Amino acid sequence: MASSKSTKTSSSIVIPDAFAVVSDENKFGLPIELIGGDYADEMRVAVQLALQAGANMVEHLETKGTKSGRGAESKLGINTKQNDADFCTAIDILNEKIITEGIKKHFPNHEIIGEEDTGTGDIPPLTDKPTWIIDPVDGTTNFASGSVYTCVSIGLCVDSSPVMGVAFSPKTNEMYLGMKGFGAYRNGERIQSVDDESVEKTLSNSVVCFEFGYARTDEGIENMIGAVRRILKHGCRSTRSFGSGVLDLCYVASGRLDVVYTGMADEGWKPWDYCAAKVIAEEAGCVIRSLKEHNGVREFDSDNKVIPGTSFDIYSKSMICGVNATVVEQCRKVVLGL
């Protein structure tokens, strides 16, 4: 575990003692409600590692676009994966190394699935062993561009199901925490997806989020644009694309967005985009399901209603998450043109 004193990194991020409780002076400590949770030890380690990884991102985020940061992007050591739109940086690789080594130190018998270690290969399946799923820099394009919408995501699965999630946004200095059965928090404050229960949230008064991802075929582009066209023709309050799947879900969890979807073409996300954020979203009261049928499992009935008792599979190729079932059902119907 960390030492009993706070550690100040070369960035502006202060890493607290691993056993610190959240307070006015320490917004990254664990809330009292989570300290007694089933995965408190794992969360303490994840918070420490997320802060360390986040600290590695701050210098670039603060200097990109300034005179002192001239040439910052060229220094990131960018390596492409599938195409020029899909890449990683040296910070992605460094962060994954720090997080992986930290987990192995404290939980040597646990499995780890990391985005950069997996690369473009097959993603290992979940087993009955506790498994951590890591996205060392979610929103890598945003990070390289100096945008604030980027984060570190660390999730834990037990019995093949996500049970704990930590997402840290270093430029906005926001730490999202979720533990199955114990709630979701942002900087120590309990979060909930529905801000005002007296206002009925429907698609018409929702802020809708989508991401266009890496699809570049004519069919893929038309599928994605067609969905947005149908949403706009139906009517909604506004649309957003932040470029970070993890933060998209955290923003639905905290009411900054009302619904987010992905998977109309080849832009469906991966388990490291979902694992931590799924716990945060569901513990905040959100409904998350596959947008389309996954592996023959139906999560919506013939009337497009959410089937009670179904659960979102983080290996799914599509997803829709909203502040309530009504928004999810209405948005899905319009997006798919049902």
Residue frames as qw, qx, qy, qz and C-alpha x, y, z in Angstrom:
[[0.000, 0.887, 0.461, 0.000, 0.00, 0.00, 0.00],
 [0.292, 0.742, -0.064, 0.600, 0.99, 3.63, -0.28],
 [0.354, 0.042, -0.537, 0.764, 2.74, 5.46, 2.53],
 [0.169, -0.656, -0.656, 0.334, 0.76, 7.23, 5.22],
 [0.057, -0.592, -0.020, 0.804, 1.45, 10.64, 3.69],
 [0.593, 0.750, 0.232, -0.180, 0.05, 12.31, 0.62],
 [0.604, -0.131, 0.443, 0.650, 2.34, 12.36, -2.41],
 [0.321, 0.824, 0.042, -0.465, 2.58, 15.36, -4.71],
 [0.773, 0.259, 0.413, 0.405, 3.52, 14.49, -8.27],
 [0.328, -0.133, 0.258, 0.899, 5.25, 16.75, -10.77],
 [0.110, -0.508, -0.541, -0.661, 1.75, 17.66, -11.99],
 [0.292, -0.385, 0.203, -0.852, -0.91, 19.42, -9.96],
 [0.805, -0.275, -0.414, -0.325, -2.41, 16.12, -8.78],
 [0.225, -0.508, 0.687, -0.469, -1.99, 15.21, -5.12],
 [0.688, -0.052, -0.704, -0.166, -2.14, 11.48, -4.45],
 [0.533, -0.593, 0.288, -0.531, -3.57, 10.85, -0.95],
 [0.236, -0.287, 0.899, -0.234, -2.83, 8.04, 1.46],
 [0.337, -0.074, -0.848, -0.402, -4.53, 4.86, 0.29],
 [0.273, -0.430, -0.828, 0.236, -6.54, 4.65, 3.51],
 [0.031, 0.099, 0.164, -0.981, -7.63, 8.30, 3.50],
 [0.184, 0.619, 0.747, -0.159, -11.34, 9.08, 3.84],
 [0.219, 0.591, 0.378, 0.678, -12.91, 11.63, 1.53],
 [0.281, -0.676, -0.371, 0.571, -12.98, 15.14, 3.03],
 [0.229, 0.955, 0.097, -0.162, -12.95, 18.81, 2.05],
 [0.158, -0.785, 0.527, 0.284, -9.16, 18.60, 1.86],
 [0.183, -0.255, 0.909, 0.274, -9.08, 15.22, 0.12],
 [0.688, 0.299, 0.047, -0.659, -11.75, 14.72, -2.53],
 [0.619, 0.361, -0.655, -0.241, -10.09, 11.57, -3.84],
 [0.169, -0.214, 0.883, -0.383, -10.41, 9.54, -0.65],
 [0.258, -0.267, -0.891, -0.261, -13.01, 6.80, -0.36],
 [0.493, -0.434, -0.042, -0.753, -16.48, 7.80, 0.88],
 [0.398, -0.274, 0.732, -0.480, -17.47, 6.17, 4.18],
 [0.846, 0.187, 0.189, -0.462, -20.14, 4.16, 2.34],
 [0.788, 0.481, -0.379, -0.060, -17.51, 2.48, 0.16],
 [0.008, -0.599, 0.739, -0.308, -14.97, 1.80, 2.89],
 [0.569, -0.127, 0.723, -0.370, -17.19, -0.97, 4.21],
 [0.770, 0.415, -0.151, -0.460, -17.88, -2.32, 0.72],
 [0.970, -0.016, 0.239, 0.039, -17.01, -5.76, -0.59],
 [0.780, 0.374, 0.089, 0.494, -14.21, -4.45, -2.82],
 [0.200, -0.977, 0.033, 0.060, -12.82, -1.59, -0.73],
 [0.618, -0.499, 0.426, 0.433, -9.25, -2.90, -0.82],
 [0.578, 0.312, 0.546, 0.520, -9.33, -3.25, -4.58],
 [0.163, 0.913, 0.301, 0.223, -10.82, 0.23, -4.94],
 [0.398, -0.857, 0.159, 0.287, -8.13, 1.81, -2.78],
 [0.595, -0.220, 0.537, 0.556, -5.45, 0.35, -5.02],
 [0.429, 0.574, 0.557, 0.420, -7.34, 1.35, -8.18],
 [0.038, -0.985, -0.169, 0.018, -7.73, 4.96, -7.00],
 [0.471, -0.695, 0.338, 0.425, -4.02, 5.25, -6.25],
 [0.553, 0.014, 0.631, 0.544, -3.07, 3.81, -9.64],
 [0.301, 0.776, 0.491, 0.258, -5.59, 5.96, -11.51],
 [0.164, -0.970, 0.008, 0.179, -4.14, 9.07, -9.88],
 [0.521, -0.473, 0.499, 0.506, -0.59, 8.05, -10.76],
 [0.486, 0.321, 0.652, 0.486, -1.57, 7.38, -14.37],
 [0.132, 0.911, 0.383, 0.082, -3.56, 10.60, -14.55],
 [0.333, -0.833, 0.167, 0.409, -0.56, 12.57, -13.33],
 [0.538, -0.132, 0.585, 0.592, 1.38, 11.30, -16.36],
 [0.331, 0.608, 0.614, 0.380, -1.20, 12.92, -18.65],
 [0.110, -0.890, -0.305, 0.319, -1.36, 16.39, -17.15],
 [0.320, -0.522, 0.302, 0.731, 1.79, 17.95, -18.58],
 [0.210, 0.160, 0.704, 0.659, 0.74, 17.26, -22.17],
 [0.015, -0.732, -0.671, -0.115, -2.85, 18.37, -21.52],
 [0.226, -0.856, -0.196, 0.421, -1.68, 21.64, -19.98],
 [0.265, -0.555, 0.376, 0.693, 0.98, 22.53, -22.56],
 [0.415, 0.332, 0.726, 0.436, -0.60, 21.33, -25.83],
 [0.187, 0.813, 0.452, 0.315, -1.35, 24.34, -27.99],
 [0.280, -0.937, 0.024, 0.207, 0.89, 26.73, -26.04],
 [0.376, 0.829, -0.409, 0.074, 4.23, 28.18, -27.03],
 [0.308, -0.580, 0.733, -0.178, 6.02, 26.18, -24.36],
 [0.725, 0.026, 0.673, -0.144, 4.31, 23.01, -25.58],
 [0.542, 0.642, -0.317, -0.440, 5.18, 23.45, -29.24],
 [0.477, 0.383, -0.781, -0.129, 5.65, 20.07, -30.86],
 [0.493, -0.279, 0.663, -0.490, 4.01, 18.31, -27.90],
 [0.895, 0.195, 0.159, -0.370, 1.99, 15.90, -30.04],
 [0.702, 0.548, -0.456, 0.010, 5.02, 14.77, -32.02],
 [0.034, 0.513, -0.760, 0.397, 6.72, 13.83, -28.74],
 [0.752, -0.196, 0.328, -0.537, 3.96, 11.41, -27.71],
 [0.132, -0.277, 0.940, 0.150, 5.38, 8.46, -29.67],
 [0.718, 0.254, 0.192, -0.618, 2.14, 7.79, -31.55],
 [0.112, -0.148, 0.943, 0.277, 1.69, 4.27, -32.98],
 [0.623, 0.085, -0.211, -0.748, -1.25, 3.46, -35.24],
 [0.524, -0.026, 0.822, -0.221, -3.36, 0.31, -34.79],
 [0.582, 0.472, 0.661, 0.028, -6.13, -0.34, -37.35],
 [0.409, 0.695, 0.295, 0.513, -5.79, 3.03, -39.14],
 [0.284, 0.350, -0.191, 0.872, -4.71, 6.63, -38.57],
 [0.456, -0.562, -0.072, -0.687, -7.81, 7.25, -36.45],
 [0.897, -0.423, -0.087, -0.094, -6.98, 4.35, -34.11],
 [0.537, 0.524, -0.465, 0.470, -3.68, 4.82, -32.30],
 [0.702, -0.646, -0.230, 0.191, -1.92, 4.79, -28.94],
 [0.150, 0.880, -0.312, 0.325, 0.77, 6.95, -27.38],
 [0.475, 0.277, -0.693, 0.465, 3.78, 6.29, -25.18],
 [0.308, -0.279, 0.466, -0.781, 1.66, 7.50, -22.24],
 [0.869, -0.065, -0.155, -0.466, -0.94, 4.78, -22.95],
 [0.816, 0.169, -0.529, 0.162, 1.79, 2.16, -22.74],
 [0.198, 0.330, -0.598, 0.703, 3.43, 3.71, -19.66],
 [0.533, -0.267, 0.257, -0.760, 0.11, 4.02, -17.82],
 [0.917, -0.040, -0.268, -0.294, -0.85, 0.43, -18.55],
 [0.639, 0.244, -0.612, 0.397, 2.55, -0.73, -17.26],
 [0.072, -0.324, 0.511, -0.793, 2.13, 1.26, -14.01],
 [0.715, -0.176, 0.104, -0.668, -1.41, 0.02, -13.45],
 [0.896, 0.091, -0.418, -0.117, -0.63, -3.60, -14.32],
 [0.492, 0.262, -0.651, 0.516, 2.43, -3.74, -12.06],
 [0.263, -0.306, 0.424, -0.811, 0.49, -2.11, -9.22],
 [0.844, -0.119, -0.061, -0.520, -2.33, -4.64, -9.45],
 [0.834, 0.167, -0.516, 0.103, 0.08, -7.58, -9.64],
 [0.198, 0.381, -0.619, 0.658, 1.87, -6.32, -6.55],
 [0.416, -0.180, 0.467, -0.760, -1.28, -6.30, -4.42],
 [0.829, 0.145, 0.336, -0.423, -3.32, -9.03, -6.11],
 [0.054, -0.492, 0.792, 0.358, -0.86, -11.48, -7.70],
 [0.327, 0.150, 0.932, 0.038, -3.52, -14.14, -8.35],
 [0.440, 0.674, 0.345, -0.483, -5.84, -11.84, -10.30],
 [0.581, 0.355, 0.527, 0.509, -6.07, -11.73, -14.09],
 [0.006, -0.665, 0.000, 0.746, -5.57, -8.48, -16.04],
 [0.527, 0.534, 0.539, 0.383, -6.87, -7.43, -19.47],
 [0.150, -0.652, 0.021, 0.743, -5.39, -4.19, -20.79],
 [0.582, 0.764, 0.137, -0.243, -6.20, -2.34, -24.01],
 [0.238, 0.812, -0.502, -0.178, -2.60, -1.88, -25.09],
 [0.366, -0.334, 0.868, 0.016, -1.48, -5.40, -24.15],
 [0.655, 0.380, 0.638, -0.140, -4.40, -6.82, -26.13],
 [0.090, -0.320, 0.508, 0.795, -3.80, -4.51, -29.08],
 [0.584, 0.240, -0.287, -0.720, -5.76, -5.55, -32.17],
 [0.236, 0.099, -0.966, -0.039, -5.73, -9.24, -31.18],
 [0.554, -0.452, -0.633, -0.297, -8.54, -11.29, -29.67],
 [0.316, -0.567, 0.357, -0.671, -9.73, -10.09, -26.29],
 [0.207, 0.060, -0.947, 0.238, -9.33, -12.84, -23.65],
 [0.532, -0.509, -0.513, -0.442, -12.65, -14.12, -22.30],
 [0.381, -0.558, 0.429, -0.600, -13.61, -13.64, -18.68],
 [0.561, -0.024, -0.823, 0.087, -13.23, -16.62, -16.35],
 [0.616, -0.677, -0.394, -0.081, -14.24, -17.33, -12.76],
 [0.615, -0.196, -0.228, 0.729, -10.99, -15.67, -11.60],
 [0.057, -0.882, -0.192, 0.426, -11.11, -12.00, -10.49],
 [0.597, 0.309, 0.367, 0.643, -10.15, -9.99, -13.57],
 [0.083, -0.703, -0.072, 0.702, -9.15, -6.35, -13.92],
 [0.532, 0.582, 0.458, 0.411, -9.93, -4.57, -17.19],
 [0.338, -0.602, 0.002, 0.723, -7.87, -1.45, -17.91],
 [0.469, 0.762, 0.241, 0.375, -8.06, 1.47, -20.29],
 [0.592, -0.301, -0.147, 0.733, -4.88, 3.43, -19.49],
 [0.033, 0.304, -0.073, -0.949, -5.95, 6.45, -21.56],
 [0.327, 0.577, 0.747, 0.051, -9.56, 6.49, -22.71],
 [0.250, 0.949, 0.167, -0.096, -10.11, 9.10, -25.39],
 [0.690, -0.239, 0.261, 0.631, -6.57, 8.86, -26.76],
 [0.357, 0.562, 0.364, 0.651, -7.39, 11.17, -29.69],
 [0.255, -0.925, -0.181, -0.218, -8.65, 13.77, -27.21],
 [0.693, -0.613, 0.100, 0.366, -5.53, 13.32, -25.10],
 [0.631, 0.072, 0.324, 0.701, -3.18, 13.78, -28.06],
 [0.157, 0.681, 0.352, 0.622, -5.16, 16.86, -29.11],
 [0.162, 0.122, -0.417, 0.886, -5.05, 18.34, -25.61],
 [0.499, -0.448, -0.340, -0.660, -8.80, 18.02, -25.02],
 [0.329, -0.379, 0.607, -0.617, -10.05, 17.67, -21.44],
 [0.875, -0.017, 0.087, -0.477, -12.31, 14.71, -22.33],
 [0.672, 0.327, -0.657, 0.097, -9.90, 11.91, -21.55],
 [0.645, -0.572, 0.313, -0.399, -9.50, 9.65, -18.52],
 [0.156, 0.317, -0.929, 0.112, -8.00, 6.57, -16.90],
 [0.802, -0.178, -0.079, -0.565, -10.38, 3.64, -16.40],
 [0.136, 0.275, -0.928, 0.212, -9.83, 0.66, -14.07],
 [0.768, -0.189, -0.058, -0.610, -12.55, -1.96, -13.56],
 [0.139, -0.274, 0.932, -0.194, -12.79, -5.26, -11.70],
 [0.754, -0.038, -0.388, -0.529, -14.86, -8.30, -12.65],
 [0.277, -0.238, 0.871, -0.329, -15.72, -11.12, -10.25],
 [0.501, 0.282, 0.809, -0.120, -17.49, -14.24, -11.51],
 [0.336, 0.287, 0.624, 0.645, -17.36, -12.71, -14.99],
 [0.037, -0.853, -0.471, -0.223, -19.33, -9.63, -13.96],
 [0.248, 0.493, -0.201, 0.809, -18.14, -6.04, -13.34],
 [0.541, -0.630, -0.535, 0.157, -18.33, -5.20, -9.62],
 [0.390, -0.740, -0.066, 0.545, -16.07, -2.17, -9.12],
 [0.559, 0.608, 0.249, 0.506, -15.06, 0.76, -11.27],
 [0.333, -0.703, -0.020, 0.628, -12.75, 3.77, -11.03],
 [0.520, 0.620, 0.312, 0.498, -12.53, 6.47, -13.70],
 [0.365, -0.679, -0.083, 0.631, -10.28, 9.51, -13.26],
 [0.448, 0.792, 0.232, 0.343, -10.36, 12.56, -15.51],
 [0.627, -0.263, -0.158, 0.716, -7.05, 14.34, -14.80],
 [0.189, 0.282, 0.157, 0.927, -7.73, 17.67, -16.53],
 [0.425, -0.592, -0.267, -0.631, -11.15, 18.17, -14.91],
 [0.031, 0.308, -0.743, 0.593, -9.84, 16.61, -11.68],
 [0.749, -0.149, 0.083, -0.640, -12.86, 14.35, -11.31],
 [0.034, 0.211, -0.973, 0.088, -12.79, 10.88, -9.78],
 [0.758, -0.091, -0.181, -0.620, -15.77, 8.63, -10.47],
 [0.062, -0.234, 0.940, -0.240, -16.22, 5.57, -8.25],
 [0.773, -0.089, -0.170, -0.605, -18.74, 2.76, -8.37],
 [0.026, -0.222, 0.954, -0.199, -19.09, -0.43, -6.34],
 [0.475, -0.245, -0.712, -0.455, -21.84, -2.96, -6.92],
 [0.543, -0.553, -0.631, 0.035, -24.45, -2.61, -4.19],
 [0.477, -0.515, -0.295, 0.648, -22.77, 0.43, -2.61],
 [0.147, 0.921, 0.221, -0.286, -23.47, 3.32, -4.95],
 [0.630, 0.431, 0.168, 0.624, -21.62, 5.66, -7.31],
 [0.332, -0.827, -0.123, 0.437, -19.71, 8.82, -6.44],
 [0.533, 0.656, 0.018, 0.535, -17.90, 11.77, -8.03],
 [0.228, 0.478, -0.395, 0.751, -15.20, 13.31, -5.84],
 [0.098, -0.046, -0.788, 0.606, -16.86, 11.83, -2.76],
 [0.457, 0.168, 0.223, -0.844, -20.39, 13.01, -3.56],
 [0.479, 0.259, 0.838, -0.046, -23.11, 10.47, -4.32],
 [0.204, 0.241, -0.427, -0.847, -24.31, 10.80, -7.91],
 [0.496, 0.372, 0.752, -0.222, -27.61, 9.88, -9.50],
 [0.286, 0.188, 0.650, 0.679, -28.73, 9.85, -13.11],
 [0.077, -0.730, -0.569, -0.370, -32.10, 11.55, -12.55],
 [0.219, 0.172, -0.269, 0.922, -31.69, 15.12, -11.34],
 [0.373, 0.029, 0.263, -0.889, -35.37, 16.02, -10.91],
 [0.135, 0.192, 0.972, 0.024, -37.93, 13.22, -10.59],
 [0.319, 0.610, 0.457, -0.563, -40.76, 15.72, -11.09],
 [0.379, 0.635, -0.347, -0.577, -39.65, 16.21, -14.71],
 [0.903, 0.171, 0.393, -0.038, -40.44, 13.27, -16.99],
 [0.127, -0.608, 0.605, 0.499, -37.34, 12.53, -19.01],
 [0.811, 0.433, 0.389, -0.058, -38.09, 11.44, -22.58],
 [0.667, 0.146, 0.360, 0.636, -36.11, 11.45, -25.81],
 [0.207, 0.829, 0.316, 0.412, -37.64, 14.80, -26.80],
 [0.230, -0.942, 0.127, -0.210, -36.11, 16.61, -23.81],
 [0.877, -0.346, 0.177, 0.282, -32.88, 14.61, -23.68],
 [0.096, 0.818, -0.520, -0.228, -29.26, 15.40, -24.46],
 [0.977, 0.159, 0.141, -0.018, -28.24, 12.52, -26.74],
 [0.194, -0.735, 0.599, 0.252, -24.62, 11.40, -27.10],
 [0.946, 0.285, 0.146, 0.042, -23.06, 9.29, -29.84],
 [0.312, -0.662, 0.536, 0.422, -19.54, 8.59, -31.08],
 [0.723, 0.588, -0.173, -0.318, -18.62, 7.99, -34.73],
 [0.820, -0.299, 0.468, 0.137, -15.55, 5.84, -34.07],
 [0.283, -0.461, 0.658, 0.524, -13.46, 4.28, -36.83],
 [0.604, 0.450, 0.655, 0.059, -16.04, 3.16, -39.44],
 [0.006, -0.547, 0.318, 0.774, -15.12, 4.57, -42.86],
 [0.207, 0.214, 0.854, 0.427, -17.10, 2.45, -45.35],
 [0.257, -0.215, -0.317, -0.887, -20.02, 4.01, -47.19],
 [0.589, -0.427, -0.640, -0.245, -22.42, 1.63, -45.45],
 [0.527, -0.349, -0.538, 0.558, -20.94, 2.28, -42.02],
 [0.096, -0.037, -0.067, 0.992, -21.00, 6.04, -42.45],
 [0.395, -0.293, -0.432, -0.756, -24.59, 5.98, -43.67],
 [0.594, -0.422, -0.683, 0.045, -25.66, 3.76, -40.74],
 [0.399, -0.322, -0.420, 0.749, -24.18, 6.20, -38.22],
 [0.047, 0.025, -0.099, -0.994, -25.40, 9.36, -39.92],
 [0.412, -0.341, -0.645, -0.545, -28.80, 7.83, -40.57],
 [0.483, -0.475, -0.674, 0.294, -29.29, 7.21, -36.85],
 [0.206, -0.310, -0.219, 0.902, -28.44, 10.83, -36.04],
 [0.179, -0.134, -0.431, -0.874, -30.73, 12.04, -38.81],
 [0.464, -0.460, -0.713, -0.255, -33.63, 10.07, -37.30],
 [0.408, -0.458, -0.525, 0.590, -32.92, 11.47, -33.82],
 [0.078, -0.184, 0.020, 0.980, -32.88, 15.05, -35.11],
 [0.311, -0.237, -0.562, -0.729, -36.07, 14.53, -37.11],
 [0.483, -0.501, -0.716, 0.059, -37.76, 13.01, -34.05],
 [0.174, -0.828, 0.057, -0.531, -36.51, 15.83, -31.85],
 [0.741, -0.338, -0.394, 0.426, -34.24, 16.01, -28.83],
 [0.268, -0.922, -0.070, 0.272, -32.84, 18.78, -26.66],
 [0.163, 0.849, -0.475, -0.165, -29.35, 18.54, -28.15],
 [0.976, 0.124, -0.114, 0.140, -26.64, 16.11, -29.27],
 [0.257, -0.843, 0.471, 0.032, -23.07, 15.67, -28.08],
 [0.935, 0.206, -0.206, 0.202, -19.94, 13.69, -29.00],
 [0.403, -0.872, 0.276, 0.001, -17.21, 13.91, -26.36],
 [0.577, 0.607, -0.543, 0.061, -14.80, 11.30, -27.72],
 [0.028, 0.329, -0.858, 0.393, -14.45, 9.26, -24.52],
 [0.605, -0.269, -0.661, -0.352, -16.77, 6.31, -24.04],
 [0.468, -0.261, -0.688, 0.490, -15.94, 5.99, -20.36],
 [0.018, -0.168, -0.265, 0.949, -16.71, 9.65, -19.67],
 [0.414, -0.181, -0.477, -0.754, -19.85, 9.44, -21.82],
 [0.605, -0.360, -0.707, -0.068, -21.18, 6.79, -19.44],
 [0.371, -0.277, -0.510, 0.725, -20.01, 8.68, -16.35],
 [0.111, 0.009, -0.042, -0.993, -21.78, 11.78, -17.66],
 [0.549, -0.322, -0.569, -0.520, -25.03, 9.85, -18.10],
 [0.572, -0.319, -0.685, 0.320, -24.54, 8.55, -14.56],
 [0.264, -0.346, -0.355, 0.828, -24.25, 12.09, -13.23],
 [0.233, 0.778, 0.526, -0.252, -26.99, 13.64, -15.38],
 [0.083, -0.580, 0.306, 0.750, -24.74, 15.64, -17.73],
 [0.296, 0.118, -0.716, -0.621, -26.07, 13.50, -20.57],
 [0.717, -0.020, 0.299, -0.630, -29.37, 11.66, -20.78],
 [0.933, 0.151, 0.324, -0.051, -28.57, 8.82, -23.17],
 [0.041, 0.670, -0.646, -0.363, -25.59, 7.50, -25.14],
 [0.928, 0.198, 0.291, -0.121, -25.47, 4.79, -27.79],
 [0.028, 0.638, -0.681, -0.357, -22.87, 3.07, -29.95],
 [0.474, -0.052, 0.876, 0.075, -22.69, 0.17, -32.40],
 [0.632, 0.615, 0.182, -0.434, -24.53, 1.30, -35.54],
 [0.691, 0.634, -0.346, -0.033, -21.48, 0.41, -37.63],
 [0.813, 0.116, -0.428, 0.377, -17.95, -0.62, -36.68],
 [0.041, 0.624, -0.322, 0.711, -17.75, 1.97, -33.92],
 [0.802, -0.515, -0.246, -0.176, -18.88, -0.36, -31.11],
 [0.161, -0.795, 0.503, -0.298, -16.71, -0.14, -28.04],
 [0.623, 0.198, -0.737, 0.169, -14.61, -2.71, -26.18],
 [0.678, -0.505, -0.521, 0.119, -14.74, -4.22, -22.65],
 [0.484, -0.189, -0.277, 0.808, -12.25, -1.65, -21.30],
 [0.099, -0.306, -0.170, -0.932, -14.63, 1.13, -22.39],
 [0.603, -0.447, -0.413, -0.516, -17.48, -0.48, -20.46],
 [0.633, -0.168, -0.701, 0.282, -16.17, -2.35, -17.42],
 [0.245, -0.173, -0.477, 0.826, -15.62, 0.41, -14.85],
 [0.224, -0.026, -0.083, -0.971, -18.22, 2.80, -16.26],
 [0.530, -0.292, -0.689, -0.398, -20.99, 0.15, -16.32],
 [0.467, -0.378, -0.679, 0.421, -20.75, -0.20, -12.54],
 [0.096, -0.181, -0.194, 0.959, -20.73, 3.57, -12.08],
 [0.331, -0.111, -0.394, -0.850, -23.73, 4.03, -14.38],
 [0.559, -0.347, -0.718, -0.229, -25.85, 1.25, -12.93],
 [0.422, -0.357, -0.603, 0.575, -25.11, 2.25, -9.35],
 [0.029, 0.146, 0.071, -0.986, -26.27, 5.78, -10.25],
 [0.493, 0.417, 0.549, -0.531, -29.60, 4.37, -11.46],
 [0.353, 0.482, -0.464, -0.654, -28.97, 4.14, -15.21],
 [0.879, 0.213, 0.399, -0.153, -30.28, 1.48, -17.56],
 [0.091, 0.636, -0.652, -0.402, -27.64, -0.04, -19.87],
 [0.839, 0.192, 0.498, -0.104, -28.28, -2.71, -22.52],
 [0.406, -0.054, 0.654, 0.636, -27.02, -3.87, -25.91],
 [0.350, 0.412, -0.110, -0.834, -28.42, -1.69, -28.67],
 [0.700, 0.250, -0.505, -0.439, -28.69, -4.75, -30.91],
 [0.960, -0.231, 0.039, -0.156, -29.12, -8.41, -30.02],
 [0.080, 0.709, -0.694, 0.093, -25.84, -9.91, -28.76],
 [0.055, 0.238, -0.967, 0.072, -24.99, -13.62, -29.00],
 [0.384, -0.300, -0.801, -0.347, -28.66, -14.48, -29.42],
 [0.233, -0.421, -0.678, 0.556, -29.62, -12.88, -26.11],
 [0.041, -0.680, -0.415, -0.603, -32.62, -10.54, -26.28],
 [0.259, -0.195, -0.486, 0.812, -32.62, -7.60, -23.88],
 [0.350, 0.182, 0.047, -0.918, -35.75, -5.98, -25.38],
 [0.495, 0.303, 0.797, -0.166, -39.11, -7.62, -26.05],
 [0.356, 0.421, 0.666, 0.502, -41.13, -7.46, -29.27],
 [0.016, -0.926, -0.363, -0.105, -42.59, -4.10, -28.16],
 [0.432, 0.581, -0.232, 0.650, -39.08, -2.66, -27.62],
 [0.545, -0.766, 0.098, -0.326, -39.45, -2.72, -23.84],
 [0.107, 0.563, -0.769, 0.283, -36.45, -3.52, -21.63],
 [0.815, -0.193, -0.529, -0.134, -36.73, -7.12, -20.47],
 [0.503, -0.738, 0.317, -0.317, -36.43, -7.19, -16.65],
 [0.868, -0.344, 0.355, 0.053, -33.58, -9.29, -15.30],
 [0.807, 0.472, 0.034, 0.354, -31.41, -9.00, -18.41],
 [0.470, -0.757, 0.161, 0.423, -27.90, -7.63, -18.05],
 [0.462, 0.848, -0.242, -0.099, -25.51, -5.88, -20.41],
 [0.918, -0.074, 0.153, 0.358, -22.52, -7.95, -21.56],
 [0.155, -0.855, 0.239, 0.433, -19.37, -5.80, -21.69],
 [0.403, -0.181, 0.729, 0.523, -18.20, -7.89, -24.69],
 [0.472, 0.685, 0.543, -0.116, -21.23, -6.73, -26.69],
 [0.452, 0.182, 0.388, 0.782, -20.66, -4.99, -30.04],
 [0.091, -0.564, -0.282, -0.770, -23.28, -2.33, -29.32],
 [0.294, -0.343, -0.655, 0.606, -24.69, -0.44, -26.34],
 [0.152, -0.645, -0.236, -0.711, -27.30, 2.05, -25.21],
 [0.405, -0.310, -0.625, 0.591, -27.34, 3.63, -21.76],
 [0.122, -0.608, -0.240, -0.747, -29.84, 6.14, -20.41],
 [0.135, -0.292, 0.513, -0.796, -31.01, 7.78, -17.24],
 [0.610, 0.059, 0.580, -0.537, -34.16, 5.64, -17.26],
 [0.476, 0.158, 0.845, 0.188, -35.82, 2.84, -19.24],
 [0.422, 0.785, 0.387, -0.237, -38.16, 5.21, -21.08],
 [0.134, 0.850, -0.348, -0.373, -35.32, 7.19, -22.66],
 [0.307, -0.332, 0.850, 0.271, -33.46, 4.00, -23.55],
 [0.487, 0.389, 0.781, 0.013, -36.52, 2.47, -25.22],
 [0.371, 0.865, 0.217, -0.258, -37.48, 5.62, -27.10],
 [0.006, 0.781, -0.502, -0.371, -33.94, 6.35, -28.28],
 [0.404, -0.156, 0.872, 0.226, -33.36, 2.74, -29.38],
 [0.526, 0.569, 0.627, -0.084, -36.57, 2.72, -31.40],
 [0.315, 0.914, -0.023, -0.254, -35.59, 5.89, -33.26],
 [0.178, -0.676, 0.647, 0.306, -31.93, 5.00, -33.73],
 [0.375, -0.052, 0.901, 0.212, -32.72, 1.57, -35.20],
 [0.363, 0.130, -0.398, -0.833, -35.70, 2.87, -37.17],
 [0.048, 0.178, 0.976, -0.119, -38.09, 0.36, -35.61]]
